[in-house]
Structure formats: structure tokens, C-alpha cells
């Protein structure tokens, strides 16, 4: 189970890895492309020959928005926060939250990021090297 609710049988592997501080993606054995969010088939070539792979944890910032109001839990108590789309080093883009960045004043597209984990969820922060 993660901070936003339960996991289904298929995604349990993903949530268990996140709880252990590992980010997983799925990679297609037919076309070789990685994808995220986890699916049981490749969204690029429709092959069912896909497997879990541990991601490097490196990403670049694609786009972001500072959220000042959100009435839904658990976000209500975290405003303002930075919602973002990052491009994983493995290729896919992922929606996430940026942490340790204030209200995003120093963010820039293409900025190097690294994965961190909060309450069993992958979030990202500025790369440390």
C-alpha cells in the first residue's frame, strides 16, 4: 500500500520497490523501449513481452507548476508544492512532485534531478552531482 491508497496485484511489485527506495520502469523485450506508468503491454509496439527494470533514478526536468491550492488530502497540508513532469534517463516521462526546491524559483527546464522517496512515493529533487 502507498500513501495514496492500495495497490493492485500487477502494480504491487512497483509499490514494494518504491517502499524499498527503488524506482522501477517497464522495458519491452520486442522494441527495447522503456515506459512508465507500469502497464502489462508495451504502449509503443503493443507487445506483452515487458519486464520490470530498476531505473537509474536520474531525470531531467521537463515542465512544472507551483500549486498554491489543493483541497484534496494529502496535498491540502503541503501547499505550496511543485507538481512536475520529468524525463527519466531511461526515456519515459513521469508525473511527480519536486521536493527541496522552495516554490520553484530556481528551477529550469532540462535541470538534472534525482529520485527521492517520501511515504513510499517517488519524488524528485535537484541532482547532487
Buried (B, 14 or more C-beta within 10 A) or exposed (E): EBEEEEBEEEBEBBBBBBBEEBBBBBBBEEEEBBBBEBEEBBBBEEEEEBEBEEBEBBBBBBEBEBBEEBEEEEBEEEEEBBBBBBBBBBBBBBEBBBBEBEEBEEBEEEBEBBBBBEEBBBBBBBEEE
